[in-house]
Amino acid sequence: MPKITFIGAGSTVFAKRLMADILSFPELSNATITLYDIDEERLQTSLLVASNIAEKLNINPTINATIDRREALESADYAICMIQVAGYKPGTVIDFEIPKKYGLRQTIADTIGIGGIMRALRTIPVLLDICHDMEELCPKATFLNYVNPMAMNTWAINRASGINSIGLCHSVFNTAREISRDINVPLEEINYTCAGINHMAFYLTMERKTDEGVEDLYPRIWKVIEEERVPAWNRVRYNIFKRLGYFVTESSEHFSEYVPWFIKHGRSDLIDKFNIPLDEYITRCEMQNALWEIVREKIEAPGESVDEIVKEIMGIIQAAFGEIKIPGIEHFLREIFDIRPSGEYAPLVIHSLETGIPRVIYGNVINNGLIDNLPFECAVEVPCLVDKNGIQPIQVGKLPIHLAALIQTNINVQALTVEAALTQKREHIYHAAMLDPHTAAELDIEQICNLVDDLIAAHGDWLPEYH
């Protein structure tokens, strides 16, 4: 049975989803699950959650927890990483509050943009430390990384480490699920090919088989616009689809900060028109922090039904935060307290590698010619076949030229941020920020450089020394 190590297992809710999926497979029900985190209290909660899952499934895996990372990685077959370096406070708060002083607003700030740049700079060194431990302690293990900024992290790991790795994200299958609801076609009937970079991949084809042949589903997406059925929270993506002809994988609030067109200082009309929730990640984190004690209580000592728990927590959210709406929050709560397939890729990858059952998942890997008109060395998100032969990325060919051009604007920022992280040259941080589409649309060069200086100073010891 494989040893599966969770790095950052104190992310209890996400760890629970993955553990439930893994242990639900009969072939993995006796696996060794090793939980590691630097927060011992949250680690113990995750350990209890894992034990509850095993009890509900009536299985006997080996489950243990440690605050020693090297112990956790010793002889591991798989390492699933879900860390957040510097956490919500001070990391995320710094990434939002200092740019805001310059009039630069963000929504999620973890992929590119000035927030994504800074998150990468404090995260990449830690990920490389983990990978170097793996090279010594479990050199044949597979590193399954969920940590953002995904593309930059994937790029840096592959440049600076020889460990076998893949970056995993749920945006491709979650968006397909959303589209299926919008066009009233069951998800299991939809076939698609998607490619690009993480959070900026596009569905190149979307179709289903019928008795009459193969139906192109894109006309059905156009009907959502024509019939004025676009969900209020998804206006940015549908507008991009209208302009580019292809549907993008990332959420509207997130995508709005990857481009220069939607968030502009003094343009509240745009914010209202496209329903863009500024500071959404801050709001989401505050909500999660406010609810953590009750969520922990419920998952440590389950007794009520899932319906009762969700109703109680939704009531608390409404009382504390009014009518604030985060898409899918009720669905998310149900996933916390129920054991059912989440659709996450890591459990599927592990199961396919262990059993040889073939699956196609979407992963973040180094391009190496997978997409002809994107840089060879960048990190791309493409379909990957997984079976006993390993993780095998599938060549896509050329993207439509306008999609490749748009994606390149984000790759420019990624390339310079990775260069800064690996060389510790401060000038490349300035260059990355100067080329970021949203930042450049809002600030002049002097403002951008001053902003970078302020962010570096505020991060203090969370960053290495840049020269």
ZAMARGU-4260 file (C-alpha; in steps of 0.2 Angstrom, whole numbers, plus 5000, padded with zeros to 4 digits):
<rodrens>
0) 5000/5000/5000 | 5007/5017/4996 | 5012/5031/5008 | 5003/5047/5005 | 5009/5062/5013
5) 4999/5078/5015 | 5010/5094/5017 | 4999/5108/5024 | 4987/5096/5031 | 4980/5109/5043
10) 4970/5115/5028 | 4957/5103/5036 | 4943/5106/5024 | 4953/5103/5008 | 4963/5089/5016
15) 4946/5081/5021 | 4940/5081/5003 | 4956/5073/4996 | 4957/5060/5010 | 4938/5055/5008
20) 4941/5052/4989 | 4957/5042/4992 | 4951/5031/5005 | 4934/5028/4996 | 4944/5018/4983
25) 4945/5000/4989 | 4963/4998/4982 | 4968/5013/4993 | 4958/5009/5008 | 4973/5002/5017
30) 4985/5016/5012 | 4996/5025/5025 | 4990/5043/5027 | 5004/5054/5035 | 4998/5072/5039
35) 5011/5086/5041 | 5008/5104/5046 | 5017/5118/5056 | 5001/5121/5066 | 4999/5107/5078
40) 4981/5112/5084 | 4974/5111/5066 | 4985/5096/5062 | 4976/5087/5076 | 4959/5092/5070
45) 4964/5085/5053 | 4970/5069/5061 | 4953/5067/5070 | 4944/5070/5053 | 4954/5057/5044
50) 4950/5044/5058 | 4931/5049/5056 | 4932/5046/5038 | 4940/5029/5040 | 4926/5024/5053
55) 4912/5030/5042 | 4920/5020/5027 | 4923/5005/5039 | 4941/5003/5033 | 4958/5002/5042
60) 4971/5014/5034 | 4987/5018/5044 | 4984/5037/5049 | 4997/5047/5058 | 5002/5065/5060
65) 5018/5074/5063 | 5026/5092/5064 | 5042/5085/5057 | 5042/5087/5038 | 5057/5076/5035
70) 5048/5062/5045 | 5032/5065/5035 | 5042/5063/5018 | 5052/5048/5023 | 5049/5034/5010
75) 5033/5043/5004 | 5026/5037/4987 | 5015/5053/4985 | 5016/5070/4993 | 5001/5082/4991
80) 5005/5100/4994 | 4992/5113/5000 | 5002/5126/5010 | 5000/5145/5011 | 5016/5153/5015
85) 5013/5168/5027 | 4995/5163/5028 | 4980/5175/5027 | 4989/5186/5040 | 5001/5193/5036
90) 5003/5187/5018 | 4986/5190/5010 | 4982/5205/5020 | 4999/5213/5014 | 4995/5208/4996
95) 4979/5218/4996 | 4981/5232/5008 | 4997/5240/5001 | 4992/5240/4983 | 4975/5247/4988
100) 4985/5263/4995 | 4991/5265/4977 | 4973/5264/4970 | 4977/5246/4964 | 4962/5235/4968
105) 4961/5216/4966 | 4949/5202/4969 | 4959/5186/4973 | 4977/5191/4971 | 4985/5174/4970
110) 4989/5170/4952 | 4997/5185/4944 | 4995/5203/4947 | 5005/5211/4961 | 4997/5199/4974
115) 5002/5184/4963 | 5020/5190/4961 | 5022/5192/4980 | 5014/5176/4984 | 5026/5167/4972
120) 5041/5175/4979 | 5037/5169/4997 | 5031/5152/4991 | 5044/5146/4978 | 5058/5145/4991
125) 5048/5134/5003 | 5042/5123/4989 | 5060/5120/4983 | 5065/5116/5001 | 5051/5103/5001
130) 5057/5096/4984 | 5075/5095/4990 | 5069/5085/5005 | 5060/5073/4993 | 5076/5071/4982
135) 5084/5065/4998 | 5070/5055/5007 | 5058/5049/4993 | 5066/5052/4976 | 5054/5042/4966
140) 5039/5050/4974 | 5026/5060/4964 | 5024/5078/4970 | 5005/5083/4968 | 5005/5102/4970
145) 4989/5112/4973 | 4998/5128/4979 | 4996/5145/4970 | 5002/5154/4960 | 5001/5137/4950
150) 5010/5141/4934 | 5024/5150/4943 | 5027/5137/4956 | 5026/5123/4942 | 5039/5132/4932
155) 5051/5135/4947 | 5050/5117/4953 | 5054/5110/4936 | 5069/5122/4934 | 5076/5120/4951
160) 5072/5102/4956 | 5072/5085/4948 | 5057/5078/4958 | 5043/5071/4948 | 5029/5084/4949
165) 5012/5090/4942 | 5002/5105/4947 | 4984/5102/4950 | 4969/5114/4950 | 4950/5111/4949
170) 4946/5126/4938 | 4944/5115/4922 | 4932/5103/4929 | 4923/5115/4940 | 4920/5127/4925
175) 4914/5112/4914 | 4901/5108/4928 | 4895/5127/4928 | 4893/5127/4909 | 4883/5111/4910
180) 4871/5119/4921 | 4870/5135/4910 | 4866/5125/4894 | 4856/5111/4903 | 4867/5097/4897
185) 4872/5084/4909 | 4891/5085/4913 | 4893/5066/4910 | 4888/5069/4892 | 4900/5083/4888
190) 4917/5080/4880 | 4930/5094/4879 | 4948/5098/4875 | 4955/5112/4885 | 4972/5120/4885
195) 4982/5136/4890 | 4990/5140/4906 | 4982/5138/4924 | 4967/5150/4926 | 4969/5155/4908
200) 4965/5139/4898 | 4951/5139/4885 | 4939/5125/4880 | 4945/5122/4862 | 4931/5110/4859
205) 4915/5106/4869 | 4903/5093/4862 | 4893/5078/4865 | 4888/5063/4856 | 4870/5061/4850
210) 4860/5049/4840 | 4862/5061/4825 | 4881/5062/4827 | 4892/5074/4837 | 4884/5091/4843
215) 4895/5106/4845 | 4889/5114/4862 | 4896/5131/4859 | 4880/5137/4850 | 4871/5132/4867
220) 4883/5144/4876 | 4879/5158/4864 | 4861/5155/4868 | 4864/5159/4886 | 4869/5176/4881
225) 4856/5179/4868 | 4842/5173/4880 | 4850/5185/4894 | 4853/5170/4906 | 4870/5175/4910
230) 4872/5172/4929 | 4876/5189/4938 | 4892/5182/4945 | 4899/5176/4928 | 4897/5192/4917
235) 4916/5194/4914 | 4918/5177/4907 | 4903/5177/4896 | 4909/5194/4890 | 4926/5187/4886
240) 4918/5172/4877 | 4908/5185/4867 | 4924/5194/4862 | 4936/5179/4860 | 4924/5165/4854
245) 4931/5153/4867 | 4926/5150/4885 | 4939/5152/4899 | 4942/5141/4914 | 4944/5153/4928
250) 4930/5162/4937 | 4924/5179/4932 | 4930/5188/4948 | 4947/5180/4946 | 4949/5182/4927
255) 4945/5201/4929 | 4962/5204/4937 | 4972/5195/4924 | 4968/5208/4910 | 4968/5227/4909
260) 4949/5229/4905 | 4938/5227/4920 | 4945/5234/4936 | 4949/5252/4934 | 4952/5266/4947
265) 4937/5278/4947 | 4927/5266/4936 | 4913/5260/4947 | 4902/5258/4932 | 4913/5244/4926
270) 4913/5236/4943 | 4894/5237/4944 | 4891/5232/4926 | 4902/5216/4927 | 4897/5213/4946
275) 4916/5212/4951 | 4918/5208/4970 | 4934/5218/4974 | 4943/5211/4989 | 4933/5195/4988
280) 4947/5184/4994 | 4949/5195/5009 | 4930/5193/5012 | 4931/5174/5010 | 4945/5172/5022
285) 4937/5183/5035 | 4921/5173/5033 | 4931/5156/5035 | 4940/5163/5050 | 4924/5168/5058
290) 4916/5151/5055 | 4931/5140/5059 | 4927/5136/5077 | 4909/5130/5073 | 4915/5121/5057
295) 4929/5112/5067 | 4916/5108/5081 | 4905/5100/5068 | 4918/5090/5059 | 4927/5084/5075
300) 4911/5078/5082 | 4898/5074/5068 | 4881/5070/5074 | 4868/5081/5065 | 4863/5078/5047
305) 4872/5087/5034 | 4856/5097/5030 | 4855/5103/5048 | 4873/5108/5049 | 4873/5117/5032
310) 4856/5126/5037 | 4864/5132/5054 | 4880/5138/5046 | 4871/5147/5032 | 4861/5156/5045
315) 4876/5161/5054 | 4884/5168/5038 | 4868/5178/5034 | 4867/5185/5051 | 4886/5190/5051
320) 4888/5195/5033 | 4871/5200/5027 | 4867/5195/5009 | 4885/5193/5004 | 4885/5179/4991
325) 4900/5169/4986 | 4895/5157/4972 | 4893/5139/4977 | 4895/5142/4996 | 4881/5130/5001
330) 4888/5117/4989 | 4905/5120/4997 | 4898/5117/5014 | 4890/5101/5009 | 4906/5095/5003
335) 4914/5098/5020 | 4902/5087/5030 | 4898/5074/5017 | 4908/5060/5010 | 4905/5060/4992
340) 4917/5061/4976 | 4924/5079/4975 | 4931/5077/4957 | 4948/5083/4963 | 4962/5076/4952
345) 4975/5070/4965 | 4965/5055/4971 | 4962/5050/4953 | 4980/5052/4949 | 4986/5041/4963
350) 4973/5028/4960 | 4977/5027/4941 | 4996/5026/4945 | 4993/5012/4958 | 4980/5002/4948
355) 4984/5006/4930 | 4966/5011/4926 | 4968/5025/4913 | 4961/5042/4916 | 4963/5059/4907
360) 4965/5073/4920 | 4971/5091/4917 | 4988/5095/4924 | 5001/5109/4925 | 5017/5104/4917
365) 5032/5111/4907 | 5027/5115/4889 | 5041/5106/4880 | 5031/5108/4864 | 5014/5103/4870
370) 5007/5119/4864 | 5016/5125/4849 | 5014/5144/4850 | 5018/5146/4868 | 5036/5146/4875
375) 5044/5130/4877 | 5050/5132/4895 | 5034/5139/4902 | 5021/5130/4912 | 5005/5125/4903
380) 4989/5116/4908 | 4984/5102/4896 | 4976/5085/4896 | 4986/5071/4903 | 4984/5053/4902
385) 4988/5044/4918 | 4990/5025/4920 | 5004/5013/4925 | 5016/5021/4913 | 5015/5037/4923
390) 5008/5055/4920 | 5009/5058/4901 | 5004/5075/4895 | 4995/5076/4878 | 5001/5087/4864
395) 4988/5100/4859 | 4997/5109/4844 | 4993/5127/4841 | 4981/5138/4850 | 4971/5151/4841
400) 4983/5165/4838 | 4973/5178/4849 | 4972/5166/4863 | 4990/5163/4863 | 4993/5182/4862
405) 4982/5185/4877 | 4990/5170/4887 | 5008/5177/4883 | 5004/5193/4893 | 5003/5182/4908
410) 5017/5171/4904 | 5028/5187/4903 | 5025/5191/4921 | 5027/5172/4926 | 5044/5171/4918
415) 5051/5187/4926 | 5044/5182/4943 | 5052/5164/4942 | 5068/5172/4937 | 5067/5184/4952
420) 5064/5169/4964 | 5078/5159/4957 | 5091/5172/4955 | 5086/5184/4969 | 5088/5199/4958
425) 5077/5213/4964 | 5076/5221/4946 | 5066/5206/4940 | 5052/5209/4953 | 5051/5227/4946
430) 5051/5220/4928 | 5037/5207/4932 | 5026/5221/4940 | 5029/5233/4926 | 5023/5220/4913
435) 5008/5214/4923 | 4993/5219/4913 | 4982/5225/4927 | 4995/5234/4936 | 5002/5243/4921
440) 4985/5249/4916 | 4983/5257/4933 | 5000/5264/4939 | 5015/5273/4931 | 5032/5266/4932
445) 5037/5276/4947 | 5022/5270/4956 | 5025/5252/4952 | 5043/5252/4958 | 5038/5261/4974
450) 5024/5248/4977 | 5036/5234/4974 | 5048/5242/4987 | 5034/5244/5000 | 5028/5226/4997
455) 5046/5219/5000 | 5048/5229/5015 | 5032/5224/5022 | 5035/5205/5019 | 5051/5206/5030
460) 5058/5189/5034 | 5045/5180/5023 | 5056/5184/5008 | 5074/5180/5005 | 5086/5194/5003
465) 5085/5202/4985 | 5100/5211/4978
</rodrens>
